[in-house]
Amino acid sequence: MTTGRLPDHEQHILDEMERALRRDRRLARRMRTARSRRGPDLSRVARYRPHVLTVSLLLAMSIGLMVTGIVTSRPAVIWAFAAVWPLALFAVFRLLYRWRER
């Protein structure tokens, strides 16, 4: 199949179909909601530039939760530590990367 230009009558039919689809509000709404459900925008994660204070607070919270989890052995504290620790590590690595770029 060639990728050349469509004949004029087919191009006219295609243009009419596109105009009709643009006027369909229900379809436009469905397309907007389907686009928003696609998943997280990973480019925002890659652009994350943490501040030293944020990283310090995350690390302090992680260490506090770790010590509390070791002392008390409460599952809620251990799960809280498990949720905060990867975020703290990610922030530390992003901060180190940012410093290295300078």
N, C-alpha and C positions, 0 to 999 in steps of 0.2 A: 504494500500500500504506500502510495506516495504521500509526501507531506506538503504538497503544493496547495495553492489557494482553492477554496471551494468555488464551484460555479455560482453565478449571481443569484439564481433562484434558490439554491440551497442556502447561501449566505443570508438571503432575505428571510427564509423560514427560520433559520437559527437565530437571527436577530429578534424576530417576533417571539420566539420561545423564551429568550433571555429577558425580554421586556415583561412578559407575562409572569415569569418567575420573580422578577424584582418587585412586582406589584403585590405579590402574595405575602401578606403580613404574617399569616400563620406559619408559613415556611421560614420566613426571616426569623421569627421568634424561636422556632425549633432549632434553627442553625446556630443562633446565638447561645442557647442553652446547651446544645451539644458541644459547642466549642469550649464553653466554660467547664464542662465535665470531663474534659480530655485528660486532665491530670495536672500535677504541679508543674510550674514553670521552672525548670532546672537552671535556666540561665540566671534567674534571680539568686539562686543558691550560690552559683559560681561567682557572682558579683558581690557577695556578702563581704563587708569590710568591718570587722569588729573593732571596737575600741578597747584600750587597755583596761579600763574600768569594768567593762562588760565581761571580759575574759577573766579578770581577777575575781569578780563576783561568782561566775560560774564555777571556777576552780574551788573557791572557798565553800560554796554550797555543796559541790561534789565531795570534797574531803569531809565536811561536816556530816553529810548523809552516810558516807562510808564508815566513819567512826561510830556514828549512832547505830548503823545497821549491824556492825560487828558486836557492839556492846549489848544491844537489845535483842537482836535476831528477829525483829518484827518484819514480816513479809512486806508490809506497805512501805517501810523505810528502804528496804532492799530494792524494791521495784522503783521507788523514786530515784534512788541512786542509779539504777540501771537506765533510767530515762534521761537523767541529767548528764551523766558521764560522757556519752558519745557527743552530745552537744558541746560540752566543754572542750573535748579533744579537737573537734572540728574547728571551734573558734580559735583555739591555740594555734593550730596549724595554719589557718587563714591569716592570723596576725603575724606569725613568723614569715609566711610567704610575702605578705605586704611589706614587712621590714626588709626582707631580702631584695625586693624590687627596687628599693630606693637607692 
